[in-house]
Amino acid sequence: MAPTKKIEENVFGRYGLALWSSIRPRGTRERAHLILKFFGKPLHFREIARLIDEHGLYKPGKKTHPQTVHNELIKDKRFVLVGRGTYALSDWGYTRGTVRQVLATILEKHAEPMSREDLLKAVLKVRQVKKSTVIINLNSFFTKVGKNIYTLRDANKNQ
């Protein structure tokens, strides 16, 4: 009796059903997802395109266009922009949004003012940005309530 499901090996030596996207990815999004999952770290969209080609995930003799990868990653909620052109998988704990939105979310969850250092640490866990970007956002959009202690601007208005 022959098996009803075909098992194959992907380019990274993993086995599974041929119809699984992790074994036979179809489309740029699935290829990018497989690359990020295998390498396990955020990558720039140009690097993802290069790795798709390098591992033979695209048509032989054709090159993956980096801009296509970028466009596909923007549209898919499985991917999160964590730095300039750098994407991670949302499964890894990264969140969508601007640095300002990330700061607001952190302060809302914490429910009380936080030190600049604690805010920097929290943002840098979910974003690859310069410290100066975080500080500029803190000074521009949040209220300083003590020496390097910040709170949500709206929360301060209600007091």
N, C-alpha and C positions, 0 to 999 in steps of 0.2 A: 504494500500500500504506500503510495507516494504522499509526502506531506502537502498540505493544502496551502501553506504559507511559505513564501520564499525568504530565506534568511541570507543576508549579505553582510559584507564587511565595509565600513566606511573608510575614508581616506586616513583616518586617525587610528585605525585598527580596532574599532568598536564594532560589535555585531548586533544585529537586530533585524526586524522585518523590513523588507525592501521598501514597503510603503511608508515607513517612518521618515519624517523630515530630518532626523538626526543621522540617518543612514544614507538616504538619497534625497538631499535637499533640492527643492524645486523653487526657483525664484531667488532674487537677490536677498530678500529678507531672511529666508531660511538659511541661505549660505552664510550671511553675516552672523546670524544667531549661532550657527554651528562653530564658526571661527571664534567668536567671543567666549562661548561655552568651553571650547577646548583650551584656549589660552588663559582663561580665568582672570583676566584683568581688563580694565578699560583700554580701548585702542582708538586711534584717530581713524576717521573714515577712509583716508587714503591708504593707511596701513591695512585696514580690513580688505579693501579692494585688492591690494597687492597680495595678501595672504590667500584670498579666494583663488587668484590665478596661480600662485605658487603651489598650492595644494591640488590643483586640477579640478576645482569645483565648478568652473565655467567651461564653456565650449572650447575644445582644442583649437589653438590658433587664434582665438579671439581674446581680447582683454576686457576686463571688467572696468567700466567707467566709474571713477571715484565719485563723481557727482550723482550718479544713479544710486550708489550705496548711500550717500548722504541723504538723498531725497526719500529713499525707502525707510531709513532709520528714523527720520523725523516723523513719519506717518504711523509708526508702529509703537504701541504702548509697552512692548517688551523691552524697548531700548530707552535709555535716558541720556540726555546730553549732560555731561558732567564737567566739561571744560571746552575750550575752543576747538570744536570739531571732534572732540573725544567722546565716545559713547561707551556706556556700560549696560549691563542687563539690569532691569528693574528688580529681578529676583535677588540681586546682591545687596539690596537695601538702599540703593540710590533712589532719590525722589525727583520728580519733575519740578520745574519752576525756576524762577530767577533767584539770585542770591538773596534779594530782598524778601521774596516769598518764603524761602527756606528759613531765613532768620525769624520771620513772623511766626512760622509754624513751630519752630523750636521754642520761642518765647511763650506761645500759646500753650504748648504742652507742659512747659515748666511752670506756668501759672504765677510766676513771680520774677522780679528783675534778676538779671544774670550778669556776671562779670564778662568783660570783653574777652578774656582768655578762654573762659568756658564756652562762650559763643563761637569763638574761632575754632576751637577743637571740634565742636559739634558740626559746624558747617564743613570743615575740611574732611570729615568722615563721609560726607555725602556729595561733595563737590571738589573738583580739582581747580581751584582758583587761587590767586595770590592773596596773601593776608591783607594787602592794601585794599583790594576790592571789597573784602568783608568790612574793613574799618570805614571805608568811604560810605558804604551802605548804612552802617550803624549810625554814623554821624549825620547822614542826610535824611534818613527816614524813621529813626527811632529816638526816643527821649533818654537823655543821660540823667540819671537820678542820684548819682554819687560819683566818686572817683572811679572811672572806667566801669560803671554799672549802668546797664541799659534795660529799658522796658518798652513795651509797645506804645506808640504815640497815642493811640485811641484809649488805651487803658488809663493813661495819665490824665486825659481830658475829663474823664468821668469822676475823678477823685476831687 
